[in-house]
Amino acid sequence: MFIFNTKSKEEAEQWVKTDPAVQAGIFSYEIFPWYGSAALPLYLKHHEEITKENP
């Protein structure tokens, strides 16, 4: 699963089609719009501080 920060589903599809596994027919894809918090990039930097080493 990938989350792309694009302006359209078409742009995301262009990116997905560059994947060698998609081009070879190994993987297929479906594209769904998803809207997340605009603050996501700000709190991702804290990920290492709060993740467990041995979950």
mmCIF entry with sequence, helices, sheets and N, C-alpha, C, O atoms, coordinates in Angstrom:
data_MODEL
# 
_entry.id   MODEL 
# 
_entity.id                         1 
_entity.type                       polymer 
_entity.pdbx_number_of_molecules   1 
# 
_entity_poly.entity_id                      1 
_entity_poly.type                           'polypeptide(L)' 
_entity_poly.nstd_linkage                   no 
_entity_poly.nstd_monomer                   no 
_entity_poly.pdbx_seq_one_letter_code       MFIFNTKSKEEAEQWVKTDPAVQAGIFSYEIFPWYGSAALPLYLKHHEEITKENP 
_entity_poly.pdbx_seq_one_letter_code_can   MFIFNTKSKEEAEQWVKTDPAVQAGIFSYEIFPWYGSAALPLYLKHHEEITKENP 
_entity_poly.pdbx_strand_id                 A 
# 
loop_
_entity_poly_seq.entity_id 
_entity_poly_seq.num 
_entity_poly_seq.mon_id 
_entity_poly_seq.hetero 
1 1  MET n 
1 2  PHE n 
1 3  ILE n 
1 4  PHE n 
1 5  ASN n 
1 6  THR n 
1 7  LYS n 
1 8  SER n 
1 9  LYS n 
1 10 GLU n 
1 11 GLU n 
1 12 ALA n 
1 13 GLU n 
1 14 GLN n 
1 15 TRP n 
1 16 VAL n 
1 17 LYS n 
1 18 THR n 
1 19 ASP n 
1 20 PRO n 
1 21 ALA n 
1 22 VAL n 
1 23 GLN n 
1 24 ALA n 
1 25 GLY n 
1 26 ILE n 
1 27 PHE n 
1 28 SER n 
1 29 TYR n 
1 30 GLU n 
1 31 ILE n 
1 32 PHE n 
1 33 PRO n 
1 34 TRP n 
1 35 TYR n 
1 36 GLY n 
1 37 SER n 
1 38 ALA n 
1 39 ALA n 
1 40 LEU n 
1 41 PRO n 
1 42 LEU n 
1 43 TYR n 
1 44 LEU n 
1 45 LYS n 
1 46 HIS n 
1 47 HIS n 
1 48 GLU n 
1 49 GLU n 
1 50 ILE n 
1 51 THR n 
1 52 LYS n 
1 53 GLU n 
1 54 ASN n 
1 55 PRO n 
# 
_struct_asym.id          A 
_struct_asym.entity_id   1 
# 
loop_
_struct_conf.conf_type_id 
_struct_conf.id 
_struct_conf.pdbx_PDB_helix_id 
_struct_conf.beg_label_comp_id 
_struct_conf.beg_label_asym_id 
_struct_conf.beg_label_seq_id 
_struct_conf.pdbx_beg_PDB_ins_code 
_struct_conf.end_label_comp_id 
_struct_conf.end_label_asym_id 
_struct_conf.end_label_seq_id 
_struct_conf.pdbx_end_PDB_ins_code 
_struct_conf.beg_auth_comp_id 
_struct_conf.beg_auth_asym_id 
_struct_conf.beg_auth_seq_id 
_struct_conf.end_auth_comp_id 
_struct_conf.end_auth_asym_id 
_struct_conf.end_auth_seq_id 
_struct_conf.pdbx_PDB_helix_class 
_struct_conf.details 
_struct_conf.pdbx_PDB_helix_length 
HELX_P HELX_P1 AA1 LYS A 9  ? VAL A 16 ? LYS A 9  VAL A 16 1 ? 8 
HELX_P HELX_P2 AA2 PRO A 20 ? GLN A 23 ? PRO A 20 GLN A 23 1 ? 4 
HELX_P HELX_P3 AA3 LEU A 40 ? LEU A 44 ? LEU A 40 LEU A 44 1 ? 5 
HELX_P HELX_P4 AA4 HIS A 47 ? ILE A 50 ? HIS A 47 ILE A 50 1 ? 4 
# 
_struct_conf_type.id          HELX_P 
_struct_conf_type.criteria    ? 
_struct_conf_type.reference   ? 
# 
loop_
_atom_site.group_PDB 
_atom_site.id 
_atom_site.type_symbol 
_atom_site.label_atom_id 
_atom_site.label_alt_id 
_atom_site.label_comp_id 
_atom_site.label_asym_id 
_atom_site.label_entity_id 
_atom_site.label_seq_id 
_atom_site.pdbx_PDB_ins_code 
_atom_site.Cartn_x 
_atom_site.Cartn_y 
_atom_site.Cartn_z 
_atom_site.occupancy 
_atom_site.B_iso_or_equiv 
_atom_site.pdbx_formal_charge 
_atom_site.auth_seq_id 
_atom_site.auth_comp_id 
_atom_site.auth_asym_id 
_atom_site.auth_atom_id 
_atom_site.pdbx_PDB_model_num 
ATOM 1   N N  . MET A 1 1  ? 0.848  -1.161 0.000   1.00 0.00 ? 1  MET A N  1 
ATOM 2   C CA . MET A 1 1  ? 0.000  0.000  0.000   1.00 0.00 ? 1  MET A CA 1 
ATOM 3   C C  . MET A 1 1  ? 0.897  1.228  0.000   1.00 0.00 ? 1  MET A C  1 
ATOM 4   O O  . MET A 1 1  ? 1.906  1.288  0.703   1.00 0.00 ? 1  MET A O  1 
ATOM 5   N N  . PHE A 1 2  ? 0.506  2.193  -0.797  1.00 0.00 ? 2  PHE A N  1 
ATOM 6   C CA . PHE A 1 2  ? 1.225  3.456  -0.872  1.00 0.00 ? 2  PHE A CA 1 
ATOM 7   C C  . PHE A 1 2  ? 0.240  4.589  -0.658  1.00 0.00 ? 2  PHE A C  1 
ATOM 8   O O  . PHE A 1 2  ? -0.936 4.473  -1.003  1.00 0.00 ? 2  PHE A O  1 
ATOM 9   N N  . ILE A 1 3  ? 0.712  5.667  -0.099  1.00 0.00 ? 3  ILE A N  1 
ATOM 10  C CA . ILE A 1 3  ? -0.068 6.897  -0.012  1.00 0.00 ? 3  ILE A CA 1 
ATOM 11  C C  . ILE A 1 3  ? 0.731  7.957  -0.758  1.00 0.00 ? 3  ILE A C  1 
ATOM 12  O O  . ILE A 1 3  ? 1.846  8.303  -0.366  1.00 0.00 ? 3  ILE A O  1 
ATOM 13  N N  . PHE A 1 4  ? 0.155  8.461  -1.823  1.00 0.00 ? 4  PHE A N  1 
ATOM 14  C CA . PHE A 1 4  ? 0.810  9.479  -2.640  1.00 0.00 ? 4  PHE A CA 1 
ATOM 15  C C  . PHE A 1 4  ? 0.189  10.840 -2.355  1.00 0.00 ? 4  PHE A C  1 
ATOM 16  O O  . PHE A 1 4  ? -1.027 10.962 -2.205  1.00 0.00 ? 4  PHE A O  1 
ATOM 17  N N  . ASN A 1 5  ? 1.017  11.834 -2.284  1.00 0.00 ? 5  ASN A N  1 
ATOM 18  C CA . ASN A 1 5  ? 0.550  13.201 -2.123  1.00 0.00 ? 5  ASN A CA 1 
ATOM 19  C C  . ASN A 1 5  ? 0.462  13.822 -3.522  1.00 0.00 ? 5  ASN A C  1 
ATOM 20  O O  . ASN A 1 5  ? 1.418  14.424 -4.010  1.00 0.00 ? 5  ASN A O  1 
ATOM 21  N N  . THR A 1 6  ? -0.698 13.663 -4.150  1.00 0.00 ? 6  THR A N  1 
ATOM 22  C CA . THR A 1 6  ? -0.888 14.162 -5.512  1.00 0.00 ? 6  THR A CA 1 
ATOM 23  C C  . THR A 1 6  ? -2.109 15.066 -5.572  1.00 0.00 ? 6  THR A C  1 
ATOM 24  O O  . THR A 1 6  ? -2.897 15.136 -4.629  1.00 0.00 ? 6  THR A O  1 
ATOM 25  N N  . LYS A 1 7  ? -2.247 15.737 -6.666  1.00 0.00 ? 7  LYS A N  1 
ATOM 26  C CA . LYS A 1 7  ? -3.405 16.611 -6.859  1.00 0.00 ? 7  LYS A CA 1 
ATOM 27  C C  . LYS A 1 7  ? -4.582 15.868 -7.496  1.00 0.00 ? 7  LYS A C  1 
ATOM 28  O O  . LYS A 1 7  ? -5.702 16.378 -7.509  1.00 0.00 ? 7  LYS A O  1 
ATOM 29  N N  . SER A 1 8  ? -4.329 14.655 -8.028  1.00 0.00 ? 8  SER A N  1 
ATOM 30  C CA . SER A 1 8  ? -5.410 13.918 -8.684  1.00 0.00 ? 8  SER A CA 1 
ATOM 31  C C  . SER A 1 8  ? -5.128 12.426 -8.693  1.00 0.00 ? 8  SER A C  1 
ATOM 32  O O  . SER A 1 8  ? -3.990 11.994 -8.507  1.00 0.00 ? 8  SER A O  1 
ATOM 33  N N  . LYS A 1 9  ? -6.181 11.641 -8.911  1.00 0.00 ? 9  LYS A N  1 
ATOM 34  C CA . LYS A 1 9  ? -6.022 10.191 -9.048  1.00 0.00 ? 9  LYS A CA 1 
ATOM 35  C C  . LYS A 1 9  ? -5.208 9.872  -10.299 1.00 0.00 ? 9  LYS A C  1 
ATOM 36  O O  . LYS A 1 9  ? -4.452 8.900  -10.319 1.00 0.00 ? 9  LYS A O  1 
ATOM 37  N N  . GLU A 1 10 ? -5.359 10.680 -11.329 1.00 0.00 ? 10 GLU A N  1 
ATOM 38  C CA . GLU A 1 10 ? -4.615 10.458 -12.573 1.00 0.00 ? 10 GLU A CA 1 
ATOM 39  C C  . GLU A 1 10 ? -3.111 10.595 -12.351 1.00 0.00 ? 10 GLU A C  1 
ATOM 40  O O  . GLU A 1 10 ? -2.319 9.824  -12.895 1.00 0.00 ? 10 GLU A O  1 
ATOM 41  N N  . GLU A 1 11 ? -2.731 11.576 -11.553 1.00 0.00 ? 11 GLU A N  1 
ATOM 42  C CA . GLU A 1 11 ? -1.310 11.751 -11.259 1.00 0.00 ? 11 GLU A CA 1 
ATOM 43  C C  . GLU A 1 11 ? -0.778 10.552 -10.464 1.00 0.00 ? 11 GLU A C  1 
ATOM 44  O O  . GLU A 1 11 ? 0.324  10.072 -10.730 1.00 0.00 ? 11 GLU A O  1 
ATOM 45  N N  . ALA A 1 12 ? -1.547 10.076 -9.504  1.00 0.00 ? 12 ALA A N  1 
ATOM 46  C CA . ALA A 1 12 ? -1.143 8.892  -8.740  1.00 0.00 ? 12 ALA A CA 1 
ATOM 47  C C  . ALA A 1 12 ? -0.993 7.691  -9.664  1.00 0.00 ? 12 ALA A C  1 
ATOM 48  O O  . ALA A 1 12 ? -0.054 6.908  -9.522  1.00 0.00 ? 12 ALA A O  1 
ATOM 49  N N  . GLU A 1 13 ? -1.909 7.544  -10.603 1.00 0.00 ? 13 GLU A N  1 
ATOM 50  C CA . GLU A 1 13 ? -1.839 6.424  -11.542 1.00 0.00 ? 13 GLU A CA 1 
ATOM 51  C C  . GLU A 1 13 ? -0.581 6.506  -12.401 1.00 0.00 ? 13 GLU A C  1 
ATOM 52  O O  . GLU A 1 13 ? 0.044  5.481  -12.675 1.00 0.00 ? 13 GLU A O  1 
ATOM 53  N N  . GLN A 1 14 ? -0.208 7.688  -12.823 1.00 0.00 ? 14 GLN A N  1 
ATOM 54  C CA . GLN A 1 14 ? 1.022  7.846  -13.599 1.00 0.00 ? 14 GLN A CA 1 
ATOM 55  C C  . GLN A 1 14 ? 2.226  7.358  -12.795 1.00 0.00 ? 14 GLN A C  1 
ATOM 56  O O  . GLN A 1 14 ? 3.107  6.688  -13.333 1.00 0.00 ? 14 GLN A O  1 
ATOM 57  N N  . TRP A 1 15 ? 2.257  7.694  -11.512 1.00 0.00 ? 15 TRP A N  1 
ATOM 58  C CA . TRP A 1 15 ? 3.360  7.271  -10.651 1.00 0.00 ? 15 TRP A CA 1 
ATOM 59  C C  . TRP A 1 15 ? 3.366  5.760  -10.488 1.00 0.00 ? 15 TRP A C  1 
ATOM 60  O O  . TRP A 1 15 ? 4.417  5.126  -10.592 1.00 0.00 ? 15 TRP A O  1 
ATOM 61  N N  . VAL A 1 16 ? 2.193  5.177  -10.231 1.00 0.00 ? 16 VAL A N  1 
ATOM 62  C CA . VAL A 1 16 ? 2.094  3.731  -10.010 1.00 0.00 ? 16 VAL A CA 1 
ATOM 63  C C  . VAL A 1 16 ? 2.559  2.973  -11.245 1.00 0.00 ? 16 VAL A C  1 
ATOM 64  O O  . VAL A 1 16 ? 3.224  1.944  -11.124 1.00 0.00 ? 16 VAL A O  1 
ATOM 65  N N  . LYS A 1 17 ? 2.225  3.459  -12.409 1.00 0.00 ? 17 LYS A N  1 
ATOM 66  C CA . LYS A 1 17 ? 2.576  2.766  -13.647 1.00 0.00 ? 17 LYS A CA 1 
ATOM 67  C C  . LYS A 1 17 ? 4.079  2.739  -13.906 1.00 0.00 ? 17 LYS A C  1 
ATOM 68  O O  . LYS A 1 17 ? 4.528  2.009  -14.790 1.00 0.00 ? 17 LYS A O  1 
ATOM 69  N N  . THR A 1 18 ? 4.869  3.513  -13.163 1.00 0.00 ? 18 THR A N  1 
ATOM 70  C CA . THR A 1 18 ? 6.326  3.485  -13.325 1.00 0.00 ? 18 THR A CA 1 
ATOM 71  C C  . THR A 1 18 ? 6.969  2.374  -12.502 1.00 0.00 ? 18 THR A C  1 
ATOM 72  O O  . THR A 1 18 ? 8.159  2.102  -12.655 1.00 0.00 ? 18 THR A O  1 
ATOM 73  N N  . ASP A 1 19 ? 6.196  1.731  -11.632 1.00 0.00 ? 19 ASP A N  1 
ATOM 74  C CA . ASP A 1 19 ? 6.738  0.659  -10.786 1.00 0.00 ? 19 ASP A CA 1 
ATOM 75  C C  . ASP A 1 19 ? 7.046  -0.565 -11.651 1.00 0.00 ? 19 ASP A C  1 
ATOM 76  O O  . ASP A 1 19 ? 6.175  -1.030 -12.386 1.00 0.00 ? 19 ASP A O  1 
ATOM 77  N N  . PRO A 1 20 ? 8.270  -1.093 -11.575 1.00 0.00 ? 20 PRO A N  1 
ATOM 78  C CA . PRO A 1 20 ? 8.632  -2.247 -12.401 1.00 0.00 ? 20 PRO A CA 1 
ATOM 79  C C  . PRO A 1 20 ? 7.737  -3.470 -12.164 1.00 0.00 ? 20 PRO A C  1 
ATOM 80  O O  . PRO A 1 20 ? 7.433  -4.203 -13.105 1.00 0.00 ? 20 PRO A O  1 
ATOM 81  N N  . ALA A 1 21 ? 7.316  -3.692 -10.922 1.00 0.00 ? 21 ALA A N  1 
ATOM 82  C CA . ALA A 1 21 ? 6.462  -4.852 -10.635 1.00 0.00 ? 21 ALA A CA 1 
ATOM 83  C C  . ALA A 1 21 ? 5.077  -4.678 -11.253 1.00 0.00 ? 21 ALA A C  1 
ATOM 84  O O  . ALA A 1 21 ? 4.468  -5.657 -11.687 1.00 0.00 ? 21 ALA A O  1 
ATOM 85  N N  . VAL A 1 22 ? 4.581  -3.466 -11.297 1.00 0.00 ? 22 VAL A N  1 
ATOM 86  C CA . VAL A 1 22 ? 3.297  -3.198 -11.955 1.00 0.00 ? 22 VAL A CA 1 
ATOM 87  C C  . VAL A 1 22 ? 3.466  -3.383 -13.458 1.00 0.00 ? 22 VAL A C  1 
ATOM 88  O O  . VAL A 1 22 ? 2.617  -3.992 -14.109 1.00 0.00 ? 22 VAL A O  1 
ATOM 89  N N  . GLN A 1 23 ? 4.541  -2.868 -14.002 1.00 0.00 ? 23 GLN A N  1 
ATOM 90  C CA . GLN A 1 23 ? 4.797  -3.001 -15.437 1.00 0.00 ? 23 GLN A CA 1 
ATOM 91  C C  . GLN A 1 23 ? 4.922  -4.465 -15.851 1.00 0.00 ? 23 GLN A C  1 
ATOM 92  O O  . GLN A 1 23 ? 4.499  -4.833 -16.947 1.00 0.00 ? 23 GLN A O  1 
ATOM 93  N N  . ALA A 1 24 ? 5.498  -5.307 -14.987 1.00 0.00 ? 24 ALA A N  1 
ATOM 94  C CA . ALA A 1 24 ? 5.687  -6.727 -15.296 1.00 0.00 ? 24 ALA A CA 1 
ATOM 95  C C  . ALA A 1 24 ? 4.420  -7.546 -15.038 1.00 0.00 ? 24 ALA A C  1 
ATOM 96  O O  . ALA A 1 24 ? 4.385  -8.738 -15.345 1.00 0.00 ? 24 ALA A O  1 
ATOM 97  N N  . GLY A 1 25 ? 3.386  -6.925 -14.479 1.00 0.00 ? 25 GLY A N  1 
ATOM 98  C CA . GLY A 1 25 ? 2.148  -7.643 -14.207 1.00 0.00 ? 25 GLY A CA 1 
ATOM 99  C C  . GLY A 1 25 ? 2.180  -8.446 -12.910 1.00 0.00 ? 25 GLY A C  1 
ATOM 100 O O  . GLY A 1 25 ? 1.278  -9.241 -12.648 1.00 0.00 ? 25 GLY A O  1 
ATOM 101 N N  . ILE A 1 26 ? 3.209  -8.243 -12.106 1.00 0.00 ? 26 ILE A N  1 
ATOM 102 C CA . ILE A 1 26 ? 3.317  -8.954 -10.826 1.00 0.00 ? 26 ILE A CA 1 
ATOM 103 C C  . ILE A 1 26 ? 2.309  -8.377 -9.824  1.00 0.00 ? 26 ILE A C  1 
ATOM 104 O O  . ILE A 1 26 ? 1.647  -9.119 -9.098  1.00 0.00 ? 26 ILE A O  1 
ATOM 105 N N  . PHE A 1 27 ? 2.203  -7.062 -9.797  1.00 0.00 ? 27 PHE A N  1 
ATOM 106 C CA . PHE A 1 27 ? 1.263  -6.379 -8.914  1.00 0.00 ? 27 PHE A CA 1 
ATOM 107 C C  . PHE A 1 27 ? 0.234  -5.641 -9.741  1.00 0.00 ? 27 PHE A C  1 
ATOM 108 O O  . PHE A 1 27 ? 0.530  -5.133 -10.823 1.00 0.00 ? 27 PHE A O  1 
ATOM 109 N N  . SER A 1 28 ? -0.968 -5.588 -9.221  1.00 0.00 ? 28 SER A N  1 
ATOM 110 C CA . SER A 1 28 ? -1.996 -4.730 -9.807  1.00 0.00 ? 28 SER A CA 1 
ATOM 111 C C  . SER A 1 28 ? -2.253 -3.605 -8.803  1.00 0.00 ? 28 SER A C  1 
ATOM 112 O O  . SER A 1 28 ? -1.649 -3.578 -7.730  1.00 0.00 ? 28 SER A O  1 
ATOM 113 N N  . TYR A 1 29 ? -3.133 -2.694 -9.146  1.00 0.00 ? 29 TYR A N  1 
ATOM 114 C CA . TYR A 1 29 ? -3.375 -1.580 -8.239  1.00 0.00 ? 29 TYR A CA 1 
ATOM 115 C C  . TYR A 1 29 ? -4.807 -1.093 -8.333  1.00 0.00 ? 29 TYR A C  1 
ATOM 116 O O  . TYR A 1 29 ? -5.487 -1.266 -9.345  1.00 0.00 ? 29 TYR A O  1 
ATOM 117 N N  . GLU A 1 30 ? -5.237 -0.485 -7.255  1.00 0.00 ? 30 GLU A N  1 
ATOM 118 C CA . GLU A 1 30 ? -6.492 0.239  -7.201  1.00 0.00 ? 30 GLU A CA 1 
ATOM 119 C C  . GLU A 1 30 ? -6.176 1.571  -6.547  1.00 0.00 ? 30 GLU A C  1 
ATOM 120 O O  . GLU A 1 30 ? -5.351 1.639  -5.636  1.00 0.00 ? 30 GLU A O  1 
ATOM 121 N N  . ILE A 1 31 ? -6.815 2.611  -6.998  1.00 0.00 ? 31 ILE A N  1 
ATOM 122 C CA . ILE A 1 31 ? -6.548 3.937  -6.463  1.00 0.00 ? 31 ILE A CA 1 
ATOM 123 C C  . ILE A 1 31 ? -7.815 4.476  -5.803  1.00 0.00 ? 31 ILE A C  1 
ATOM 124 O O  . ILE A 1 31 ? -8.893 4.498  -6.396  1.00 0.00 ? 31 ILE A O  1 
ATOM 125 N N  . PHE A 1 32 ? -7.645 4.906  -4.559  1.00 0.00 ? 32 PHE A N  1 
ATOM 126 C CA . PHE A 1 32 ? -8.748 5.476  -3.799  1.00 0.00 ? 32 PHE A CA 1 
ATOM 127 C C  . PHE A 1 32 ? -8.325 6.830  -3.254  1.00 0.00 ? 32 PHE A C  1 
ATOM 128 O O  . PHE A 1 32 ? -7.195 6.980  -2.789  1.00 0.00 ? 32 PHE A O  1 
ATOM 129 N N  . PRO A 1 33 ? -9.204 7.809  -3.300  1.00 0.00 ? 33 PRO A N  1 
ATOM 130 C CA . PRO A 1 33 ? -8.854 9.091  -2.680  1.00 0.00 ? 33 PRO A CA 1 
ATOM 131 C C  . PRO A 1 33 ? -8.823 8.949  -1.162  1.00 0.00 ? 33 PRO A C  1 
ATOM 132 O O  . PRO A 1 33 ? -9.645 8.238  -0.583  1.00 0.00 ? 33 PRO A O  1 
ATOM 133 N N  . TRP A 1 34 ? -7.890 9.614  -0.530  1.00 0.00 ? 34 TRP A N  1 
ATOM 134 C CA . TRP A 1 34 ? -7.772 9.604  0.929   1.00 0.00 ? 34 TRP A CA 1 
ATOM 135 C C  . TRP A 1 34 ? -7.345 10.990 1.362   1.00 0.00 ? 34 TRP A C  1 
ATOM 136 O O  . TRP A 1 34 ? -6.438 11.585 0.780   1.00 0.00 ? 34 TRP A O  1 
ATOM 137 N N  . TYR A 1 35 ? -7.983 11.481 2.354   1.00 0.00 ? 35 TYR A N  1 
ATOM 138 C CA . TYR A 1 35 ? -7.671 12.811 2.858   1.00 0.00 ? 35 TYR A CA 1 
ATOM 139 C C  . TYR A 1 35 ? -7.192 12.682 4.286   1.00 0.00 ? 35 TYR A C  1 
ATOM 140 O O  . TYR A 1 35 ? -7.934 12.228 5.157   1.00 0.00 ? 35 TYR A O  1 
ATOM 141 N N  . GLY A 1 36 ? -5.968 13.074 4.529   1.00 0.00 ? 36 GLY A N  1 
ATOM 142 C CA . GLY A 1 36 ? -5.396 13.006 5.871   1.00 0.00 ? 36 GLY A CA 1 
ATOM 143 C C  . GLY A 1 36 ? -5.134 14.396 6.399   1.00 0.00 ? 36 GLY A C  1 
ATOM 144 O O  . GLY A 1 36 ? -5.328 15.398 5.711   1.00 0.00 ? 36 GLY A O  1 
ATOM 145 N N  . SER A 1 37 ? -4.702 14.428 7.604   1.00 0.00 ? 37 SER A N  1 
ATOM 146 C CA . SER A 1 37 ? -4.405 15.690 8.266   1.00 0.00 ? 37 SER A CA 1 
ATOM 147 C C  . SER A 1 37 ? -3.265 16.415 7.547   1.00 0.00 ? 37 SER A C  1 
ATOM 148 O O  . SER A 1 37 ? -2.275 15.800 7.149   1.00 0.00 ? 37 SER A O  1 
ATOM 149 N N  . ALA A 1 38 ? -3.415 17.694 7.392   1.00 0.00 ? 38 ALA A N  1 
ATOM 150 C CA . ALA A 1 38 ? -2.342 18.499 6.809   1.00 0.00 ? 38 ALA A CA 1 
ATOM 151 C C  . ALA A 1 38 ? -1.144 18.550 7.747   1.00 0.00 ? 38 ALA A C  1 
ATOM 152 O O  . ALA A 1 38 ? -0.038 18.891 7.327   1.00 0.00 ? 38 ALA A O  1 
ATOM 153 N N  . ALA A 1 39 ? -1.359 18.214 9.009   1.00 0.00 ? 39 ALA A N  1 
ATOM 154 C CA . ALA A 1 39 ? -0.276 18.232 9.991   1.00 0.00 ? 39 ALA A CA 1 
ATOM 155 C C  . ALA A 1 39 ? 0.556  16.954 9.973   1.00 0.00 ? 39 ALA A C  1 
ATOM 156 O O  . ALA A 1 39 ? 1.555  16.867 10.688  1.00 0.00 ? 39 ALA A O  1 
ATOM 157 N N  . LEU A 1 40 ? 0.174  15.972 9.183   1.00 0.00 ? 40 LEU A N  1 
ATOM 158 C CA . LEU A 1 40 ? 0.881  14.693 9.159   1.00 0.00 ? 40 LEU A CA 1 
ATOM 159 C C  . LEU A 1 40 ? 2.397  14.850 9.034   1.00 0.00 ? 40 LEU A C  1 
ATOM 160 O O  . LEU A 1 40 ? 3.122  14.232 9.813   1.00 0.00 ? 40 LEU A O  1 
ATOM 161 N N  . PRO A 1 41 ? 2.909  15.642 8.095   1.00 0.00 ? 41 PRO A N  1 
ATOM 162 C CA . PRO A 1 41 ? 4.373  15.756 7.991   1.00 0.00 ? 41 PRO A CA 1 
ATOM 163 C C  . PRO A 1 41 ? 5.020  16.313 9.257   1.00 0.00 ? 41 PRO A C  1 
ATOM 164 O O  . PRO A 1 41 ? 6.195  16.051 9.512   1.00 0.00 ? 41 PRO A O  1 
ATOM 165 N N  . LEU A 1 42 ? 4.282  17.067 10.042  1.00 0.00 ? 42 LEU A N  1 
ATOM 166 C CA . LEU A 1 42 ? 4.850  17.658 11.248  1.00 0.00 ? 42 LEU A CA 1 
ATOM 167 C C  . LEU A 1 42 ? 5.031  16.633 12.368  1.00 0.00 ? 42 LEU A C  1 
ATOM 168 O O  . LEU A 1 42 ? 6.005  16.705 13.116  1.00 0.00 ? 42 LEU A O  1 
ATOM 169 N N  . TYR A 1 43 ? 4.111  15.690 12.489  1.00 0.00 ? 43 TYR A N  1 
ATOM 170 C CA . TYR A 1 43 ? 4.263  14.744 13.585  1.00 0.00 ? 43 TYR A CA 1 
ATOM 171 C C  . TYR A 1 43 ? 4.904  13.430 13.168  1.00 0.00 ? 43 TYR A C  1 
ATOM 172 O O  . TYR A 1 43 ? 5.165  12.594 14.033  1.00 0.00 ? 43 TYR A O  1 
ATOM 173 N N  . LEU A 1 44 ? 5.169  13.209 11.897  1.00 0.00 ? 44 LEU A N  1 
ATOM 174 C CA . LEU A 1 44 ? 5.884  11.994 11.492  1.00 0.00 ? 44 LEU A CA 1 
ATOM 175 C C  . LEU A 1 44 ? 7.301  11.949 12.061  1.00 0.00 ? 44 LEU A C  1 
ATOM 176 O O  . LEU A 1 44 ? 7.834  10.869 12.316  1.00 0.00 ? 44 LEU A O  1 
ATOM 177 N N  . LYS A 1 45 ? 7.908  13.112 12.259  1.00 0.00 ? 45 LYS A N  1 
ATOM 178 C CA . LYS A 1 45 ? 9.271  13.136 12.791  1.00 0.00 ? 45 LYS A CA 1 
ATOM 179 C C  . LYS A 1 45 ? 9.344  12.562 14.206  1.00 0.00 ? 45 LYS A C  1 
ATOM 180 O O  . LYS A 1 45 ? 10.425 12.202 14.670  1.00 0.00 ? 45 LYS A O  1 
ATOM 181 N N  . HIS A 1 46 ? 8.213  12.475 14.888  1.00 0.00 ? 46 HIS A N  1 
ATOM 182 C CA . HIS A 1 46 ? 8.185  11.929 16.247  1.00 0.00 ? 46 HIS A CA 1 
ATOM 183 C C  . HIS A 1 46 ? 7.951  10.417 16.259  1.00 0.00 ? 46 HIS A C  1 
ATOM 184 O O  . HIS A 1 46 ? 7.912  9.805  17.326  1.00 0.00 ? 46 HIS A O  1 
ATOM 185 N N  . HIS A 1 47 ? 7.798  9.825  15.098  1.00 0.00 ? 47 HIS A N  1 
ATOM 186 C CA . HIS A 1 47 ? 7.516  8.393  14.992  1.00 0.00 ? 47 HIS A CA 1 
ATOM 187 C C  . HIS A 1 47 ? 8.545  7.552  15.745  1.00 0.00 ? 47 HIS A C  1 
ATOM 188 O O  . HIS A 1 47 ? 8.168  6.664  16.510  1.00 0.00 ? 47 HIS A O  1 
ATOM 189 N N  . GLU A 1 48 ? 9.823  7.814  15.545  1.00 0.00 ? 48 GLU A N  1 
ATOM 190 C CA . GLU A 1 48 ? 10.870 7.023  16.188  1.00 0.00 ? 48 GLU A CA 1 
ATOM 191 C C  . GLU A 1 48 ? 10.826 7.158  17.698  1.00 0.00 ? 48 GLU A C  1 
ATOM 192 O O  . GLU A 1 48 ? 11.203 6.227  18.409  1.00 0.00 ? 48 GLU A O  1 
ATOM 193 N N  . GLU A 1 49 ? 10.376 8.293  18.200  1.00 0.00 ? 49 GLU A N  1 
ATOM 194 C CA . GLU A 1 49 ? 10.327 8.504  19.641  1.00 0.00 ? 49 GLU A CA 1 
ATOM 195 C C  . GLU A 1 49 ? 9.251  7.648  20.311  1.00 0.00 ? 49 GLU A C  1 
ATOM 196 O O  . GLU A 1 49 ? 9.385  7.295  21.483  1.00 0.00 ? 49 GLU A O  1 
ATOM 197 N N  . ILE A 1 50 ? 8.198  7.316  19.588  1.00 0.00 ? 50 ILE A N  1 
ATOM 198 C CA . ILE A 1 50 ? 7.069  6.640  20.225  1.00 0.00 ? 50 ILE A CA 1 
ATOM 199 C C  . ILE A 1 50 ? 6.881  5.193  19.798  1.00 0.00 ? 50 ILE A C  1 
ATOM 200 O O  . ILE A 1 50 ? 6.024  4.501  20.347  1.00 0.00 ? 50 ILE A O  1 
ATOM 201 N N  . THR A 1 51 ? 7.665  4.715  18.825  1.00 0.00 ? 51 THR A N  1 
ATOM 202 C CA . THR A 1 51 ? 7.489  3.328  18.379  1.00 0.00 ? 51 THR A CA 1 
ATOM 203 C C  . THR A 1 51 ? 8.193  2.377  19.331  1.00 0.00 ? 51 THR A C  1 
ATOM 204 O O  . THR A 1 51 ? 9.170  2.734  19.990  1.00 0.00 ? 51 THR A O  1 
ATOM 205 N N  . LYS A 1 52 ? 7.669  1.146  19.386  1.00 0.00 ? 52 LYS A N  1 
ATOM 206 C CA . LYS A 1 52 ? 8.259  0.115  20.234  1.00 0.00 ? 52 LYS A CA 1 
ATOM 207 C C  . LYS A 1 52 ? 9.326  -0.622 19.436  1.00 0.00 ? 52 LYS A C  1 
ATOM 208 O O  . LYS A 1 52 ? 9.148  -0.878 18.245  1.00 0.00 ? 52 LYS A O  1 
ATOM 209 N N  . GLU A 1 53 ? 10.424 -0.961 20.083  1.00 0.00 ? 53 GLU A N  1 
ATOM 210 C CA . GLU A 1 53 ? 11.469 -1.710 19.396  1.00 0.00 ? 53 GLU A CA 1 
ATOM 211 C C  . GLU A 1 53 ? 11.077 -3.164 19.225  1.00 0.00 ? 53 GLU A C  1 
ATOM 212 O O  . GLU A 1 53 ? 11.394 -3.763 18.198  1.00 0.00 ? 53 GLU A O  1 
ATOM 213 N N  . ASN A 1 54 ? 10.398 -3.748 20.197  1.00 0.00 ? 54 ASN A N  1 
ATOM 214 C CA . ASN A 1 54 ? 9.986  -5.152 20.146  1.00 0.00 ? 54 ASN A CA 1 
ATOM 215 C C  . ASN A 1 54 ? 8.493  -5.247 20.432  1.00 0.00 ? 54 ASN A C  1 
ATOM 216 O O  . ASN A 1 54 ? 8.094  -5.590 21.545  1.00 0.00 ? 54 ASN A O  1 
ATOM 217 N N  . PRO A 1 55 ? 7.656  -4.944 19.424  1.00 0.00 ? 55 PRO A N  1 
ATOM 218 C CA . PRO A 1 55 ? 6.205  -4.952 19.689  1.00 0.00 ? 55 PRO A CA 1 
ATOM 219 C C  . PRO A 1 55 ? 5.677  -6.335 20.049  1.00 0.00 ? 55 PRO A C  1 
ATOM 220 O O  . PRO A 1 55 ? 4.482  -6.495 20.296  1.00 0.00 ? 55 PRO A O  1 
# 
